[in-house]
């Protein structure tokens, strides 16, 4: 058999049972706020029914087998599609988003931590729906597959086949998947809790604090407010800026920080590169706002670094309309959409480690020109990168840009203007949210045709699962025994 569907069914069953619990909690929240709980009750009944069906299918095969790469690729992709379909049910049943295309777009945007939205008046929605919307970020941020691995110790899955689908340069914390998952989840919960407390200190109410913490730690960007973070105090904006920066770091760095293993942190080349790029772009835009727009220095610094970190970490929160900045400013923001956060973080995009490897390749090329017979190894985090690994990384960057061009031309073909087409594709692939053109930080994706939003939903999935995981399913070789 090409795909071990019994294992796939077992994983899907556990995954849907977790989603059922989250939907049950949202139903209780709807009851607390005296809102309609029926959309969540219907959604959880359907979700639980599918969970039971998958469980019954998985029980048909008793003997244990190891899961191979094909099983992992298929499971990861189908899991995200099913989660997005389930996530759209509360929107449809509540009529908050009556269109299936738009509901699926919003759900996929949530679970892939993209933050792109078709909603025009967010604050008019029930609180329970807004909470579910933010919760999809939080679930997607840690990765539903990781959650499933934590609660499924009975599954015999070797290596990092499921866990590393979203991070090809993931550093190992422990040799056991369950140990890795437990530590990542603990760090994730800790960051979420601390941010909620700090936001409460800033005068934000509990509901909004939780929703914004979900969107920040997951680098998602959904806010329960129409103007995102713009109306909040400088203190709250700085808190969210800090936690976006932390969420964009490799979670292994947080692990070593908790262990006070500063030597390991110091050896992390990607972290240094990540902080350098954020500082460089942030200071360039600060100078632009200060000297060109004559904004006060503190405001220039705050707006610049908030937006730069929001875009680089693929969060998508906004405190200002950066399209009103000088061309140099918003052009840098557009370029930053292709950067991405660190590997092993909740951020999307190409990832800093890959860009760093590309920079090192360019540097080595010039060094090789000066000394043709020199053997210059390529190193990252104290480790030598093999030729095969190097080629894989460079190929990914190339394919990422090819997919970007195909997506952009597809939207241009539909009659969408160039700025909007290119930035829509860039922001959805990287999981950012707002773009430029007519999908800027004060706009949304509601005006785009359904077919465009369907294309963008697919690009969200491609970007979140790092392209190869999805594309490999459509190759003839994959389905050969």
Helices and strands as residue ranges (DSSP letters): H 5-32, H 38-58, H 69-94, H 100-111, G 122-124, H 127-142, H 144-151, G 163-166, H 177-201, H 206-217, H 234-247, H 251-259, H 262-266, H 269-292, H 297-312, G 322-324, H 327-336, H 352-370, E 379-380, E 383-384, H 387-413, H 418-430, G 437-439, H 450-464, H 468-471, G 472-474, G 476-479
